[in-house]
Protein backbone atom coordinates (compact mmCIF):
# COMPACT_ATOMS: atom_id res chain seq x y z
CA UNK A 1 0.00 0.00 0.00
CA UNK A 2 1.16 3.53 -0.68
CA UNK A 3 -0.20 7.06 -0.43
CA UNK A 4 -0.81 8.82 -3.74
CA UNK A 5 -1.95 12.37 -4.52
CA UNK A 6 -5.48 12.01 -5.85
CA UNK A 7 -4.53 13.49 -9.22
CA UNK A 8 -2.15 10.54 -9.69
CA UNK A 9 -4.79 7.92 -8.84
CA UNK A 10 -6.09 6.21 -11.99
CA UNK A 11 -9.35 4.34 -12.65
CA UNK A 12 -8.80 0.65 -11.98
CA UNK A 13 -6.60 1.20 -8.91
CA UNK A 14 -7.81 -0.45 -5.70
CA UNK A 15 -8.45 1.52 -2.52
CA UNK A 16 -6.13 0.33 0.26
CA UNK A 17 -7.76 2.14 3.17
CA UNK A 18 -11.37 3.17 3.69
CA UNK A 19 -12.31 6.80 3.05
CA UNK A 20 -14.36 8.59 5.69
CA UNK A 21 -16.10 11.94 5.68
CA UNK A 22 -15.54 14.73 8.20
CA UNK A 23 -18.07 13.10 10.53
CA UNK A 24 -16.12 9.84 10.51
CA UNK A 25 -18.76 8.09 8.39
CA UNK A 26 -17.70 5.54 5.77
CA UNK A 27 -17.79 6.86 2.19
CA UNK A 28 -15.87 4.17 0.27
CA UNK A 29 -14.69 0.88 1.79
CA UNK A 30 -11.16 -0.47 1.41
CA UNK A 31 -10.80 -2.96 -1.43
CA UNK A 32 -13.10 -1.11 -3.84
CA UNK A 33 -11.77 -0.67 -7.37
CA UNK A 34 -11.91 3.03 -8.15
CA UNK A 35 -13.53 4.43 -11.29
CA UNK A 36 -13.77 7.93 -12.76
CA UNK A 37 -17.09 8.65 -11.03
CA UNK A 38 -15.74 7.80 -7.56
CA UNK A 39 -12.53 9.74 -8.13
CA UNK A 40 -14.47 12.80 -9.31
CA UNK A 41 -16.71 12.56 -6.23
CA UNK A 42 -13.71 12.48 -3.89
CA UNK A 43 -11.99 15.37 -5.67
CA UNK A 44 -15.17 17.46 -5.54
CA UNK A 45 -15.36 16.83 -1.79
CA UNK A 46 -11.79 18.05 -1.30
CA UNK A 47 -9.83 14.84 -0.70
CA UNK A 48 -6.22 15.35 -1.68
CA UNK A 49 -4.66 11.87 -1.38
CA UNK A 50 -5.64 8.21 -1.06
CA UNK A 51 -4.13 4.99 0.23
CA UNK A 52 -3.81 2.72 -2.80
CA UNK A 53 -3.27 -1.06 -2.67
CA UNK A 54 -0.36 -1.79 -5.01
CA UNK A 55 0.46 -5.42 -4.28
CA UNK A 56 2.80 -4.61 -1.40
CA UNK A 57 0.18 -4.68 1.33
CA UNK A 58 2.38 -5.67 4.26
CA UNK A 59 2.68 -2.16 5.70
CA UNK A 60 1.80 -1.76 9.37
CA UNK A 61 -0.92 0.90 9.30
CA UNK A 62 -2.87 0.80 12.58
CA UNK A 63 -5.61 3.32 13.26
CA UNK A 64 -4.72 5.74 16.06
CA UNK A 65 -8.39 5.89 17.11
CA UNK A 66 -11.43 3.84 16.20
CA UNK A 67 -14.00 4.84 13.59
CA UNK A 68 -16.61 5.05 16.36
CA UNK A 69 -14.46 7.48 18.34
CA UNK A 70 -13.74 9.65 15.33
CA UNK A 71 -17.44 9.81 14.48
CA UNK A 72 -18.40 10.78 18.03
CA UNK A 73 -15.66 13.43 18.27
CA UNK A 74 -16.61 15.10 14.97
CA UNK A 75 -20.31 15.00 15.86
CA UNK A 76 -19.77 16.53 19.29
CA UNK A 77 -17.60 19.38 17.98
CA UNK A 78 -20.11 20.26 15.29
CA UNK A 79 -22.97 20.21 17.79
CA UNK A 80 -21.01 22.42 20.18
CA UNK A 81 -20.25 25.02 17.51
CA UNK A 82 -23.84 25.03 16.24
CA UNK A 83 -25.45 25.40 19.69
CA UNK A 84 -23.02 28.15 20.69
CA UNK A 85 -23.81 30.08 17.49
CA UNK A 86 -27.52 29.72 18.23
CA UNK A 87 -27.00 30.82 21.82
CA UNK A 88 -25.10 33.93 20.69
CA UNK A 89 -27.89 34.88 18.27
CA UNK A 90 -30.57 34.38 20.93
CA UNK A 91 -28.66 36.49 23.43
CA UNK A 92 -28.33 39.30 20.90
CA UNK A 93 -32.04 39.20 20.06
CA UNK A 94 -33.05 39.13 23.72
CA UNK A 95 -31.34 42.49 24.25
CA UNK A 96 -33.50 44.17 21.62
CA UNK A 97 -36.59 46.12 22.83
CA UNK A 98 -39.79 44.06 22.95
CA UNK A 99 -38.05 40.65 22.79
CA UNK A 100 -38.56 39.55 26.41
CA UNK A 101 -40.67 36.61 25.13
CA UNK A 102 -37.50 34.89 23.98
CA UNK A 103 -36.60 33.75 27.51
CA UNK A 104 -38.26 30.30 27.22
CA UNK A 105 -36.23 29.65 24.08
CA UNK A 106 -33.07 30.77 25.84
CA UNK A 107 -33.78 28.34 28.69
CA UNK A 108 -34.14 25.48 26.21
CA UNK A 109 -30.84 26.46 24.59
CA UNK A 110 -29.15 26.53 28.01
CA UNK A 111 -30.24 22.95 28.62
CA UNK A 112 -29.04 21.92 25.15
CA UNK A 113 -25.68 23.64 25.78
CA UNK A 114 -25.17 21.57 28.93
CA UNK A 115 -25.99 18.33 27.09
CA UNK A 116 -23.63 19.21 24.23
CA UNK A 117 -20.83 19.94 26.71
CA UNK A 118 -21.38 16.49 28.23
CA UNK A 119 -21.07 15.03 24.73
CA UNK A 120 -17.76 16.83 24.23
CA UNK A 121 -16.50 15.43 27.54
CA UNK A 122 -17.50 11.90 26.54
CA UNK A 123 -15.85 12.31 23.14
CA UNK A 124 -12.62 13.47 24.79
CA UNK A 125 -12.75 10.46 27.13
CA UNK A 126 -13.14 8.16 24.12
CA UNK A 127 -10.07 9.74 22.51
CA UNK A 128 -8.06 9.32 25.70
CA UNK A 129 -9.22 5.72 26.08
CA UNK A 130 -8.23 4.80 22.53
CA UNK A 131 -4.79 6.39 22.82
CA UNK A 132 -4.06 4.96 26.27
CA UNK A 133 -5.03 1.46 25.12
CA UNK A 134 -2.25 1.39 22.50
CA UNK A 135 1.12 -0.04 23.42
CA UNK A 136 2.91 2.52 21.26
CA UNK A 137 1.64 5.77 19.81
CA UNK A 138 3.54 7.17 16.84
CA UNK A 139 2.21 9.76 14.41
CA UNK A 140 3.24 10.32 10.80
CA UNK A 141 4.14 13.94 10.09
CA UNK A 142 1.62 14.08 7.29
CA UNK A 143 -1.80 12.47 7.23
CA UNK A 144 -4.43 12.62 4.50
CA UNK A 145 -6.24 15.92 4.89
CA UNK A 146 -9.56 17.02 3.48
CA UNK A 147 -9.74 20.63 2.39
CA UNK A 148 -13.49 20.63 2.99
CA UNK A 149 -14.65 21.83 6.40
CA UNK A 150 -11.03 22.49 7.38
CA UNK A 151 -11.62 23.74 10.94
CA UNK A 152 -13.15 20.51 12.23
CA UNK A 153 -10.47 18.26 10.76
CA UNK A 154 -7.74 20.56 12.06
CA UNK A 155 -9.14 20.52 15.61
CA UNK A 156 -9.28 16.73 15.75
CA UNK A 157 -5.77 16.37 14.34
CA UNK A 158 -4.44 18.85 16.91
CA UNK A 159 -6.21 17.02 19.74
CA UNK A 160 -4.85 13.63 18.68
CA UNK A 161 -1.25 14.85 18.56
CA UNK A 162 -1.70 16.77 21.82
CA UNK A 163 -2.96 13.68 23.64
CA UNK A 164 -0.08 11.57 22.37
CA UNK A 165 2.38 14.20 23.61
CA UNK A 166 0.46 14.45 26.89
CA UNK A 167 0.83 10.71 27.36
CA UNK A 168 4.60 10.97 26.82
CA UNK A 169 4.72 13.82 29.36
CA UNK A 170 3.06 11.57 31.95
CA UNK A 171 -0.33 13.28 32.22
CA UNK A 172 -2.92 11.30 34.17
CA UNK A 173 -6.37 10.47 32.78
CA UNK A 174 -8.00 13.62 34.20
CA UNK A 175 -5.27 15.84 32.78
CA UNK A 176 -5.48 14.13 29.39
CA UNK A 177 -9.24 14.66 29.32
CA UNK A 178 -8.83 18.38 30.08
CA UNK A 179 -6.08 18.68 27.48
CA UNK A 180 -8.23 16.83 24.93
CA UNK A 181 -11.24 19.10 25.45
CA UNK A 182 -9.09 22.23 25.23
CA UNK A 183 -7.30 21.04 22.08
CA UNK A 184 -10.57 19.99 20.41
CA UNK A 185 -12.07 23.43 21.05
CA UNK A 186 -8.95 25.60 20.88
CA UNK A 187 -10.19 27.38 17.75
CA UNK A 188 -13.83 27.77 18.74
CA UNK A 189 -13.27 31.55 18.83
CA UNK A 190 -13.02 31.45 15.03
CA UNK A 191 -16.82 31.18 14.97
CA UNK A 192 -16.88 34.85 15.99
CA UNK A 193 -14.89 35.79 12.88
CA UNK A 194 -16.36 35.90 9.37
CA UNK A 195 -15.75 32.73 7.34
CA UNK A 196 -14.99 34.97 4.37
CA UNK A 197 -12.11 36.48 6.30
CA UNK A 198 -10.67 33.09 7.31
CA UNK A 199 -10.87 31.83 3.74
CA UNK A 200 -9.48 34.98 2.13
CA UNK A 201 -6.85 33.91 -0.44
CA UNK A 202 -4.81 37.12 -0.35
CA UNK A 203 -2.92 39.00 2.32
CA UNK A 204 -5.00 40.42 5.19
CA UNK A 205 -5.21 44.15 5.83
CA UNK A 206 -4.06 45.47 9.19
CA UNK A 207 -7.68 45.72 10.36
CA UNK A 208 -8.50 42.20 9.14
CA UNK A 209 -5.43 40.77 10.87
CA UNK A 210 -6.43 42.48 14.12
CA UNK A 211 -9.88 40.87 13.84
CA UNK A 212 -8.34 37.43 13.30
CA UNK A 213 -6.09 37.89 16.33
CA UNK A 214 -9.19 38.36 18.48
CA UNK A 215 -10.24 34.72 18.17
CA UNK A 216 -8.35 33.45 21.29
CA UNK A 217 -10.23 35.93 23.49
CA UNK A 218 -13.51 35.09 21.77
CA UNK A 219 -12.85 31.41 22.41
CA UNK A 220 -12.11 32.09 26.07
CA UNK A 221 -15.36 34.00 26.49
CA UNK A 222 -17.34 31.16 24.88
CA UNK A 223 -15.76 28.34 26.89
CA UNK A 224 -15.58 30.00 30.31
CA UNK A 225 -19.38 30.26 30.36
CA UNK A 226 -19.88 26.54 29.74
CA UNK A 227 -19.78 23.54 32.08
CA UNK A 228 -16.45 22.39 30.62
CA UNK A 229 -14.36 24.21 33.21
CA UNK A 230 -11.73 26.93 32.97
CA UNK A 231 -8.79 24.78 31.83
CA UNK A 232 -10.10 24.29 28.25
CA UNK A 233 -10.97 28.00 28.16
CA UNK A 234 -7.35 28.88 28.91
CA UNK A 235 -6.16 26.59 26.09
CA UNK A 236 -8.33 28.58 23.66
CA UNK A 237 -7.06 31.85 25.18
CA UNK A 238 -3.34 30.99 25.19
CA UNK A 239 -2.64 28.63 22.27
CA UNK A 240 -1.04 31.52 20.30
CA UNK A 241 1.22 32.54 23.19
CA UNK A 242 4.91 31.73 22.69
CA UNK A 243 7.65 30.64 25.09
CA UNK A 244 9.71 33.81 24.48
CA UNK A 245 6.75 36.18 24.88
CA UNK A 246 6.31 36.93 21.17
CA UNK A 247 2.79 35.50 21.00
CA UNK A 248 -0.65 36.94 21.62
CA UNK A 249 -3.04 38.09 23.04
CA UNK A 250 -1.09 38.84 26.27
CA UNK A 251 2.56 38.18 25.39
CA UNK A 252 2.95 35.59 28.16
CA UNK A 253 6.32 33.88 28.60
CA UNK A 254 7.54 30.44 29.65
CA UNK A 255 5.60 28.67 32.35
CA UNK A 256 3.21 31.58 32.76
CA UNK A 257 1.49 29.96 29.78
CA UNK A 258 -0.84 27.08 30.66
CA UNK A 259 0.90 23.72 30.20
CA UNK A 260 -2.04 22.50 28.11
CA UNK A 261 -1.77 25.57 25.88
CA UNK A 262 1.97 24.98 25.43
CA UNK A 263 1.27 21.46 24.17
CA UNK A 264 -1.58 22.62 21.94
CA UNK A 265 0.57 25.40 20.46
CA UNK A 266 3.10 22.93 19.03
CA UNK A 267 0.37 20.69 17.61
CA UNK A 268 -1.52 23.65 16.14
CA UNK A 269 1.59 24.93 14.35
CA UNK A 270 2.48 21.47 13.06
CA UNK A 271 -0.93 20.80 11.52
CA UNK A 272 -1.31 24.33 10.16
CA UNK A 273 2.09 24.32 8.46
CA UNK A 274 1.48 20.97 6.74
CA UNK A 275 -2.05 21.82 5.57
CA UNK A 276 -3.16 23.58 2.41
CA UNK A 277 -4.81 26.92 3.11
CA UNK A 278 -6.55 29.36 0.75
CA UNK A 279 -3.61 31.75 1.11
CA UNK A 280 -0.70 29.27 1.05
CA UNK A 281 0.23 25.74 0.03
CA UNK A 282 1.20 23.11 2.59
CA UNK A 283 4.82 23.29 3.70
CA UNK A 284 7.18 20.38 3.16
CA UNK A 285 6.84 18.13 6.26
CA UNK A 286 10.56 18.22 6.99
CA UNK A 287 10.50 22.01 6.94
CA UNK A 288 7.65 22.03 9.47
CA UNK A 289 9.41 19.53 11.70
CA UNK A 290 12.67 21.44 11.44
CA UNK A 291 10.91 24.71 12.31
CA UNK A 292 9.42 23.27 15.48
CA UNK A 293 12.52 21.56 16.80
CA UNK A 294 14.77 24.51 15.90
CA UNK A 295 12.45 26.77 17.93
CA UNK A 296 12.60 24.65 21.07
CA UNK A 297 13.19 27.10 23.90
CA UNK A 298 12.37 30.03 21.62
CA UNK A 299 8.76 29.77 20.50
CA UNK A 300 7.96 26.45 22.13
CA UNK A 301 8.38 24.75 25.51
CA UNK A 302 11.56 22.59 25.27
CA UNK A 303 9.94 19.81 27.30
CA UNK A 304 6.99 19.67 24.92
CA UNK A 305 9.26 19.65 21.86
CA UNK A 306 11.30 16.81 23.37
CA UNK A 307 8.11 14.74 23.81
CA UNK A 308 6.97 15.74 20.32
CA UNK A 309 10.28 14.55 18.88
CA UNK A 310 9.76 11.09 20.39
CA UNK A 311 6.41 10.43 18.69
CA UNK A 312 6.08 12.46 15.47
CA UNK A 313 7.65 10.72 12.46
CA UNK A 314 8.80 12.68 9.38
CA UNK A 315 8.04 9.77 7.02
CA UNK A 316 4.59 8.27 7.71
CA UNK A 317 3.72 4.65 7.05
CA UNK A 318 2.68 3.94 3.42
CA UNK A 319 4.56 6.99 2.11
CA UNK A 320 6.73 6.56 -0.98
CA UNK A 321 10.32 7.67 -0.46
CA UNK A 322 13.53 7.95 -2.50
CA UNK A 323 16.63 6.36 -0.98
CA UNK A 324 20.23 7.50 -1.36
CA UNK A 325 20.67 4.43 -3.61
CA UNK A 326 18.22 6.12 -6.05
CA UNK A 327 15.75 3.32 -5.41
CA UNK A 328 12.09 3.92 -4.56
CA UNK A 329 10.63 2.42 -1.40
CA UNK A 330 7.45 2.47 0.67
CA UNK A 331 7.56 3.02 4.45
CA UNK A 332 6.41 -0.24 6.02
CA UNK A 333 6.84 0.35 9.74
CA UNK A 334 8.16 3.07 12.05
CA UNK A 335 11.09 2.54 14.41
CA UNK A 336 10.14 4.01 17.81
CA UNK A 337 13.78 4.69 18.70
CA UNK A 338 14.70 6.16 15.30
CA UNK A 339 11.67 7.77 13.69
CA UNK A 340 13.58 9.21 10.74
CA UNK A 341 14.90 5.72 9.88
CA UNK A 342 11.86 3.46 9.36
CA UNK A 343 11.59 -0.05 7.96
CA UNK A 344 10.96 0.22 4.20
CA UNK A 345 10.02 -2.07 1.33
CA UNK A 346 12.16 -1.31 -1.73
CA UNK A 347 9.86 -1.53 -4.76
CA UNK A 348 11.64 0.14 -7.74
CA UNK A 349 15.15 0.18 -9.11
CA UNK A 350 17.01 3.45 -9.97
CA UNK A 351 15.43 3.43 -13.43
CA UNK A 352 11.91 3.31 -12.02
CA UNK A 353 11.20 -0.35 -12.81
CA UNK A 354 9.41 -2.51 -10.25
CA UNK A 355 11.48 -5.27 -8.68
CA UNK A 356 9.94 -8.73 -9.20
CA UNK A 357 10.84 -9.54 -5.58
CA UNK A 358 10.81 -6.39 -3.38
CA UNK A 359 13.11 -6.50 -0.36
CA UNK A 360 12.60 -5.09 3.12
CA UNK A 361 15.30 -2.96 4.76
CA UNK A 362 15.43 -1.72 8.35
CA UNK A 363 17.14 1.64 7.85
CA UNK A 364 18.04 1.76 11.55
CA UNK A 365 20.36 -1.18 10.88
CA UNK A 366 21.76 0.34 7.66
CA UNK A 367 23.17 3.82 8.43
CA UNK A 368 24.80 3.92 5.00
CA UNK A 369 21.35 4.27 3.36
CA UNK A 370 19.43 7.53 3.74
CA UNK A 371 15.95 8.73 2.83
CA UNK A 372 16.57 11.74 0.62
CA UNK A 373 13.04 12.71 -0.48
CA UNK A 374 9.40 11.77 -0.73
CA UNK A 375 8.73 9.81 -3.92
CA UNK A 376 5.35 11.12 -4.97
CA UNK A 377 3.37 13.01 -2.40
CA UNK A 378 5.76 15.74 -1.33
CA UNK A 379 8.77 16.89 -3.29
CA UNK A 380 11.37 19.36 -2.12
CA UNK A 381 12.86 21.98 -4.49
CA UNK A 382 16.09 20.00 -4.87
CA UNK A 383 18.01 17.13 -3.37
CA UNK A 384 20.51 19.33 -1.51
CA UNK A 385 17.69 21.07 0.35
CA UNK A 386 16.15 17.75 1.38
CA UNK A 387 19.48 16.44 2.65
CA UNK A 388 20.09 19.69 4.52
CA UNK A 389 16.63 19.54 6.11
CA UNK A 390 17.29 15.93 7.13
CA UNK A 391 20.51 17.01 8.85
CA UNK A 392 18.77 19.91 10.58
CA UNK A 393 15.95 17.71 11.80
CA UNK A 394 18.24 14.97 13.13
CA UNK A 395 20.45 17.48 14.93
CA UNK A 396 17.58 19.49 16.35
CA UNK A 397 15.70 16.38 17.48
CA UNK A 398 18.84 15.13 19.26
CA UNK A 399 19.17 18.47 21.05
CA UNK A 400 15.47 18.52 21.94
CA UNK A 401 15.63 15.05 23.47
CA UNK A 402 18.87 15.66 25.40
CA UNK A 403 17.79 19.13 26.51
CA UNK A 404 20.88 20.87 25.15
C-alpha positions as a printed Julia matrix, in Angstrom:
404×3 Matrix{Float64}:
   0.0    0.0     0.0
   1.16   3.53   -0.68
  -0.2    7.06   -0.43
  -0.81   8.82   -3.74
  -1.95  12.37   -4.52
  -5.48  12.01   -5.85
  -4.53  13.49   -9.22
  -2.15  10.54   -9.69
  -4.79   7.92   -8.84
  -6.09   6.21  -11.99
  -9.35   4.34  -12.65
  -8.8    0.65  -11.98
  -6.6    1.2    -8.91
  -7.81  -0.45   -5.7
  -8.45   1.52   -2.52
  -6.13   0.33    0.26
  -7.76   2.14    3.17
 -11.37   3.17    3.69
 -12.31   6.8     3.05
 -14.36   8.59    5.69
 -16.1   11.94    5.68
 -15.54  14.73    8.2
 -18.07  13.1    10.53
 -16.12   9.84   10.51
 -18.76   8.09    8.39
 -17.7    5.54    5.77
 -17.79   6.86    2.19
 -15.87   4.17    0.27
 -14.69   0.88    1.79
 -11.16  -0.47    1.41
 -10.8   -2.96   -1.43
 -13.1   -1.11   -3.84
 -11.77  -0.67   -7.37
 -11.91   3.03   -8.15
 -13.53   4.43  -11.29
 -13.77   7.93  -12.76
 -17.09   8.65  -11.03
 -15.74   7.8    -7.56
 -12.53   9.74   -8.13
 -14.47  12.8    -9.31
 -16.71  12.56   -6.23
 -13.71  12.48   -3.89
 -11.99  15.37   -5.67
 -15.17  17.46   -5.54
 -15.36  16.83   -1.79
 -11.79  18.05   -1.3
  -9.83  14.84   -0.7
  -6.22  15.35   -1.68
  -4.66  11.87   -1.38
  -5.64   8.21   -1.06
  -4.13   4.99    0.23
  -3.81   2.72   -2.8
  -3.27  -1.06   -2.67
  -0.36  -1.79   -5.01
   0.46  -5.42   -4.28
   2.8   -4.61   -1.4
   0.18  -4.68    1.33
   2.38  -5.67    4.26
   2.68  -2.16    5.7
   1.8   -1.76    9.37
  -0.92   0.9     9.3
  -2.87   0.8    12.58
  -5.61   3.32   13.26
  -4.72   5.74   16.06
  -8.39   5.89   17.11
 -11.43   3.84   16.2
 -14.0    4.84   13.59
 -16.61   5.05   16.36
 -14.46   7.48   18.34
 -13.74   9.65   15.33
 -17.44   9.81   14.48
 -18.4   10.78   18.03
 -15.66  13.43   18.27
 -16.61  15.1    14.97
 -20.31  15.0    15.86
 -19.77  16.53   19.29
 -17.6   19.38   17.98
 -20.11  20.26   15.29
 -22.97  20.21   17.79
 -21.01  22.42   20.18
 -20.25  25.02   17.51
 -23.84  25.03   16.24
 -25.45  25.4    19.69
 -23.02  28.15   20.69
 -23.81  30.08   17.49
 -27.52  29.72   18.23
 -27.0   30.82   21.82
 -25.1   33.93   20.69
 -27.89  34.88   18.27
 -30.57  34.38   20.93
 -28.66  36.49   23.43
 -28.33  39.3    20.9
 -32.04  39.2    20.06
 -33.05  39.13   23.72
 -31.34  42.49   24.25
 -33.5   44.17   21.62
 -36.59  46.12   22.83
 -39.79  44.06   22.95
 -38.05  40.65   22.79
 -38.56  39.55   26.41
 -40.67  36.61   25.13
 -37.5   34.89   23.98
 -36.6   33.75   27.51
 -38.26  30.3    27.22
 -36.23  29.65   24.08
 -33.07  30.77   25.84
 -33.78  28.34   28.69
 -34.14  25.48   26.21
 -30.84  26.46   24.59
 -29.15  26.53   28.01
 -30.24  22.95   28.62
 -29.04  21.92   25.15
 -25.68  23.64   25.78
 -25.17  21.57   28.93
 -25.99  18.33   27.09
 -23.63  19.21   24.23
 -20.83  19.94   26.71
 -21.38  16.49   28.23
 -21.07  15.03   24.73
 -17.76  16.83   24.23
 -16.5   15.43   27.54
 -17.5   11.9    26.54
 -15.85  12.31   23.14
 -12.62  13.47   24.79
 -12.75  10.46   27.13
 -13.14   8.16   24.12
 -10.07   9.74   22.51
  -8.06   9.32   25.7
  -9.22   5.72   26.08
  -8.23   4.8    22.53
  -4.79   6.39   22.82
  -4.06   4.96   26.27
  -5.03   1.46   25.12
  -2.25   1.39   22.5
   1.12  -0.04   23.42
   2.91   2.52   21.26
   1.64   5.77   19.81
   3.54   7.17   16.84
   2.21   9.76   14.41
   3.24  10.32   10.8
   4.14  13.94   10.09
   1.62  14.08    7.29
  -1.8   12.47    7.23
  -4.43  12.62    4.5
  -6.24  15.92    4.89
  -9.56  17.02    3.48
  -9.74  20.63    2.39
 -13.49  20.63    2.99
 -14.65  21.83    6.4
 -11.03  22.49    7.38
 -11.62  23.74   10.94
 -13.15  20.51   12.23
 -10.47  18.26   10.76
  -7.74  20.56   12.06
  -9.14  20.52   15.61
  -9.28  16.73   15.75
  -5.77  16.37   14.34
  -4.44  18.85   16.91
  -6.21  17.02   19.74
  -4.85  13.63   18.68
  -1.25  14.85   18.56
  -1.7   16.77   21.82
  -2.96  13.68   23.64
  -0.08  11.57   22.37
   2.38  14.2    23.61
   0.46  14.45   26.89
   0.83  10.71   27.36
   4.6   10.97   26.82
   4.72  13.82   29.36
   3.06  11.57   31.95
  -0.33  13.28   32.22
  -2.92  11.3    34.17
  -6.37  10.47   32.78
  -8.0   13.62   34.2
  -5.27  15.84   32.78
  -5.48  14.13   29.39
  -9.24  14.66   29.32
  -8.83  18.38   30.08
  -6.08  18.68   27.48
  -8.23  16.83   24.93
 -11.24  19.1    25.45
  -9.09  22.23   25.23
  -7.3   21.04   22.08
 -10.57  19.99   20.41
 -12.07  23.43   21.05
  -8.95  25.6    20.88
 -10.19  27.38   17.75
 -13.83  27.77   18.74
 -13.27  31.55   18.83
 -13.02  31.45   15.03
 -16.82  31.18   14.97
 -16.88  34.85   15.99
 -14.89  35.79   12.88
 -16.36  35.9     9.37
 -15.75  32.73    7.34
 -14.99  34.97    4.37
 -12.11  36.48    6.3
 -10.67  33.09    7.31
 -10.87  31.83    3.74
  -9.48  34.98    2.13
  -6.85  33.91   -0.44
  -4.81  37.12   -0.35
  -2.92  39.0     2.32
  -5.0   40.42    5.19
  -5.21  44.15    5.83
  -4.06  45.47    9.19
  -7.68  45.72   10.36
  -8.5   42.2     9.14
  -5.43  40.77   10.87
  -6.43  42.48   14.12
  -9.88  40.87   13.84
  -8.34  37.43   13.3
  -6.09  37.89   16.33
  -9.19  38.36   18.48
 -10.24  34.72   18.17
  -8.35  33.45   21.29
 -10.23  35.93   23.49
 -13.51  35.09   21.77
 -12.85  31.41   22.41
 -12.11  32.09   26.07
 -15.36  34.0    26.49
 -17.34  31.16   24.88
 -15.76  28.34   26.89
 -15.58  30.0    30.31
 -19.38  30.26   30.36
 -19.88  26.54   29.74
 -19.78  23.54   32.08
 -16.45  22.39   30.62
 -14.36  24.21   33.21
 -11.73  26.93   32.97
  -8.79  24.78   31.83
 -10.1   24.29   28.25
 -10.97  28.0    28.16
  -7.35  28.88   28.91
  -6.16  26.59   26.09
  -8.33  28.58   23.66
  -7.06  31.85   25.18
  -3.34  30.99   25.19
  -2.64  28.63   22.27
  -1.04  31.52   20.3
   1.22  32.54   23.19
   4.91  31.73   22.69
   7.65  30.64   25.09
   9.71  33.81   24.48
   6.75  36.18   24.88
   6.31  36.93   21.17
   2.79  35.5    21.0
  -0.65  36.94   21.62
  -3.04  38.09   23.04
  -1.09  38.84   26.27
   2.56  38.18   25.39
   2.95  35.59   28.16
   6.32  33.88   28.6
   7.54  30.44   29.65
   5.6   28.67   32.35
   3.21  31.58   32.76
   1.49  29.96   29.78
  -0.84  27.08   30.66
   0.9   23.72   30.2
  -2.04  22.5    28.11
  -1.77  25.57   25.88
   1.97  24.98   25.43
   1.27  21.46   24.17
  -1.58  22.62   21.94
   0.57  25.4    20.46
   3.1   22.93   19.03
   0.37  20.69   17.61
  -1.52  23.65   16.14
   1.59  24.93   14.35
   2.48  21.47   13.06
  -0.93  20.8    11.52
  -1.31  24.33   10.16
   2.09  24.32    8.46
   1.48  20.97    6.74
  -2.05  21.82    5.57
  -3.16  23.58    2.41
  -4.81  26.92    3.11
  -6.55  29.36    0.75
  -3.61  31.75    1.11
  -0.7   29.27    1.05
   0.23  25.74    0.03
   1.2   23.11    2.59
   4.82  23.29    3.7
   7.18  20.38    3.16
   6.84  18.13    6.26
  10.56  18.22    6.99
  10.5   22.01    6.94
   7.65  22.03    9.47
   9.41  19.53   11.7
  12.67  21.44   11.44
  10.91  24.71   12.31
   9.42  23.27   15.48
  12.52  21.56   16.8
  14.77  24.51   15.9
  12.45  26.77   17.93
  12.6   24.65   21.07
  13.19  27.1    23.9
  12.37  30.03   21.62
   8.76  29.77   20.5
   7.96  26.45   22.13
   8.38  24.75   25.51
  11.56  22.59   25.27
   9.94  19.81   27.3
   6.99  19.67   24.92
   9.26  19.65   21.86
  11.3   16.81   23.37
   8.11  14.74   23.81
   6.97  15.74   20.32
  10.28  14.55   18.88
   9.76  11.09   20.39
   6.41  10.43   18.69
   6.08  12.46   15.47
   7.65  10.72   12.46
   8.8   12.68    9.38
   8.04   9.77    7.02
   4.59   8.27    7.71
   3.72   4.65    7.05
   2.68   3.94    3.42
   4.56   6.99    2.11
   6.73   6.56   -0.98
  10.32   7.67   -0.46
  13.53   7.95   -2.5
  16.63   6.36   -0.98
  20.23   7.5    -1.36
  20.67   4.43   -3.61
  18.22   6.12   -6.05
  15.75   3.32   -5.41
  12.09   3.92   -4.56
  10.63   2.42   -1.4
   7.45   2.47    0.67
   7.56   3.02    4.45
   6.41  -0.24    6.02
   6.84   0.35    9.74
   8.16   3.07   12.05
  11.09   2.54   14.41
  10.14   4.01   17.81
  13.78   4.69   18.7
  14.7    6.16   15.3
  11.67   7.77   13.69
  13.58   9.21   10.74
  14.9    5.72    9.88
  11.86   3.46    9.36
  11.59  -0.05    7.96
  10.96   0.22    4.2
  10.02  -2.07    1.33
  12.16  -1.31   -1.73
   9.86  -1.53   -4.76
  11.64   0.14   -7.74
  15.15   0.18   -9.11
  17.01   3.45   -9.97
  15.43   3.43  -13.43
  11.91   3.31  -12.02
  11.2   -0.35  -12.81
   9.41  -2.51  -10.25
  11.48  -5.27   -8.68
   9.94  -8.73   -9.2
  10.84  -9.54   -5.58
  10.81  -6.39   -3.38
  13.11  -6.5    -0.36
  12.6   -5.09    3.12
  15.3   -2.96    4.76
  15.43  -1.72    8.35
  17.14   1.64    7.85
  18.04   1.76   11.55
  20.36  -1.18   10.88
  21.76   0.34    7.66
  23.17   3.82    8.43
  24.8    3.92    5.0
  21.35   4.27    3.36
  19.43   7.53    3.74
  15.95   8.73    2.83
  16.57  11.74    0.62
  13.04  12.71   -0.48
   9.4   11.77   -0.73
   8.73   9.81   -3.92
   5.35  11.12   -4.97
   3.37  13.01   -2.4
   5.76  15.74   -1.33
   8.77  16.89   -3.29
  11.37  19.36   -2.12
  12.86  21.98   -4.49
  16.09  20.0    -4.87
  18.01  17.13   -3.37
  20.51  19.33   -1.51
  17.69  21.07    0.35
  16.15  17.75    1.38
  19.48  16.44    2.65
  20.09  19.69    4.52
  16.63  19.54    6.11
  17.29  15.93    7.13
  20.51  17.01    8.85
  18.77  19.91   10.58
  15.95  17.71   11.8
  18.24  14.97   13.13
  20.45  17.48   14.93
  17.58  19.49   16.35
  15.7   16.38   17.48
  18.84  15.13   19.26
  19.17  18.47   21.05
  15.47  18.52   21.94
  15.63  15.05   23.47
  18.87  15.66   25.4
  17.79  19.13   26.51
  20.88  20.87   25.15
